[in-house]
Amino acid sequence: MRYLELRNRVKENIFTSLDVQKYFPNNSVQTITTQLYRFAKQNLIVQIKRELYCFEKDKVDELELAERLYQPSYISCESALNYYGIVPDIYQSVTNVTLITTKKINNDFGIYLYTKIKPELFFGFSKQQFSQGSHYAIAFPEKALLDYFYLRKINKIHDLRLDLKLINKKIYNKFLKQFPPWVQKIKI
């Protein structure tokens, strides 16, 4: 595998060694691993973490990277609420919800927070494709709001700066039924 072959076959900026194996099935795993290591040493690609790479560091979408760093996860809480314009604040970190351990990842691309949630509350998101071919899982606005209330232990919303025009109350109430009683008391 040569660098130009890799660049021509892998269209996404962020990719894994498994992605490369799909495009080069005749190469062994060891050969691909060695080549990716060499390309990174030559600064042709950037190693983000073990088995996760990108071609152009300055074109990394922080939301796509957030989902790819720690899986399974989806973007939620403050990050999703800001994305949808429900909260005006811009946060210095990207917040995801996960089924695995709560974790903080700090790297050259930013600060990524992962908060563990119960399996029965791991729903209400979809994989979206956005500009420049990036794609990531993000909570629906209603689910991001409920995750925010639940994970931040918020039970009063009158002091919060929330623009709730985009919240579909039918979907909110449908999702609300899955949450504990103390969250169900929060009406919008």
CORCORLIN-V909935 format. One record per residue. N is the residue number from 0. SS is DSSP state (H for helix, E for strand, L for the rest). OMEGA is omega in whole degrees, -180 to 180 (NA if undefined). BURIAL is b if it has 24 or more other C-alpha atoms within 12 Angstrom, else e. Layout:
# CORCORLIN-V909935
<<N & SS & OMEGA & BURIAL> <N & SS & OMEGA & BURIAL>>
This chain:
# CORCORLIN-V909935
<<0 & L & 177 & b> <1 & L & -177 & e> <2 & H & -179 & e> <3 & H & 175 & e> <4 & H & 178 & e> <5 & H & -178 & b> <6 & H & -179 & e> <7 & H & -177 & e> <8 & H & -179 & e> <9 & L & -175 & b> <10 & L & -179 & e> <11 & L & 177 & b> <12 & L & 178 & b> <13 & E & -179 & b> <14 & E & 178 & b> <15 & E & 176 & b> <16 & H & 175 & b> <17 & H & 176 & e> <18 & H & -179 & b> <19 & H & 179 & b> <20 & H & 178 & b> <21 & H & -179 & e> <22 & H & -179 & e> <23 & L & -175 & e> <24 & L & -179 & e> <25 & L & 178 & e> <26 & L & 178 & e> <27 & L & 178 & e> <28 & H & -180 & e> <29 & H & 179 & e> <30 & H & 180 & e> <31 & H & 179 & b> <32 & H & 180 & b> <33 & H & -179 & e> <34 & H & 179 & b> <35 & H & 176 & b> <36 & H & -180 & b> <37 & H & 179 & e> <38 & H & 179 & b> <39 & H & 178 & b> <40 & H & 179 & e> <41 & L & -179 & e> <42 & L & 175 & e> <43 & L & 174 & e> <44 & L & 179 & b> <45 & E & 175 & b> <46 & E & -180 & b> <47 & E & 173 & b> <48 & E & -179 & e> <49 & L & 177 & e> <50 & L & 176 & b> <51 & E & -172 & b> <52 & E & 170 & b> <53 & E & 176 & b> <54 & L & -176 & b> <55 & L & -176 & e> <56 & H & -176 & e> <57 & H & 178 & e> <58 & H & 179 & e> <59 & L & 176 & b> <60 & L & -174 & b> <61 & H & 179 & b> <62 & H & 176 & b> <63 & H & -180 & b> <64 & H & -180 & b> <65 & H & -180 & b> <66 & H & -176 & b> <67 & H & -179 & b> <68 & H & -171 & b> <69 & L & -175 & b> <70 & L & 1 & b> <71 & L & 176 & b> <72 & E & 173 & b> <73 & E & -179 & b> <74 & E & -177 & b> <75 & L & 178 & b> <76 & H & -174 & b> <77 & H & -177 & b> <78 & H & 179 & b> <79 & H & 180 & b> <80 & H & 176 & b> <81 & H & 179 & b> <82 & H & -178 & b> <83 & H & -180 & b> <84 & L & -179 & e> <85 & L & 173 & b> <86 & L & -177 & b> <87 & L & -174 & e> <88 & L & 175 & e> <89 & L & -176 & e> <90 & L & -178 & e> <91 & L & -179 & e> <92 & E & 175 & b> <93 & E & -176 & b> <94 & E & 177 & b> <95 & E & 174 & b> <96 & E & -177 & b> <97 & E & 174 & b> <98 & L & -176 & e> <99 & L & -177 & e> <100 & L & 172 & e> <101 & L & -173 & e> <102 & E & 174 & e> <103 & E & 178 & e> <104 & E & 179 & b> <105 & E & -179 & e> <106 & E & -179 & e> <107 & L & -176 & e> <108 & L & 179 & b> <109 & E & 179 & e> <110 & E & -177 & e> <111 & E & -179 & b> <112 & E & 180 & b> <113 & E & -179 & b> <114 & E & -179 & b> <115 & E & 177 & b> <116 & L & 179 & b> <117 & L & -179 & e> <118 & H & -179 & e> <119 & H & 178 & e> <120 & H & 179 & b> <121 & L & -179 & b> <122 & L & 174 & b> <123 & L & 178 & b> <124 & E & 177 & b> <125 & E & 177 & e> <126 & E & -178 & e> <127 & E & 173 & e> <128 & E & -176 & e> <129 & L & -176 & e> <130 & H & 177 & e> <131 & H & 174 & e> <132 & H & 179 & e> <133 & L & 180 & b> <134 & E & 180 & b> <135 & E & 178 & b> <136 & E & -179 & b> <137 & E & 180 & b> <138 & E & 170 & b> <139 & L & -178 & b> <140 & H & -179 & b> <141 & H & -180 & b> <142 & H & 178 & b> <143 & H & 179 & b> <144 & H & 179 & b> <145 & H & 175 & b> <146 & H & 179 & b> <147 & H & 178 & b> <148 & H & -174 & b> <149 & H & -174 & b> <150 & H & 179 & b> <151 & L & 178 & e> <152 & L & 179 & e> <153 & L & 179 & e> <154 & L & 175 & e> <155 & L & -176 & e> <156 & L & -175 & e> <157 & L & 179 & e> <158 & L & -177 & e> <159 & L & 177 & e> <160 & L & -178 & e> <161 & L & 173 & b> <162 & L & -171 & e> <163 & H & -180 & b> <164 & H & -177 & e> <165 & H & -178 & e> <166 & L & 175 & b> <167 & L & -174 & e> <168 & H & 178 & e> <169 & H & 179 & e> <170 & H & 178 & e> <171 & H & -178 & b> <172 & H & 177 & e> <173 & H & 179 & e> <174 & H & -176 & b> <175 & H & -178 & b> <176 & L & -179 & e> <177 & L & -174 & b> <178 & L & 179 & b> <179 & L & -178 & e> <180 & H & -179 & e> <181 & H & 176 & e> <182 & H & -179 & b> <183 & H & 178 & e> <184 & L & -178 & e> <185 & L & 179 & b> <186 & L & 179 & e> <187 & L & NA & b>>
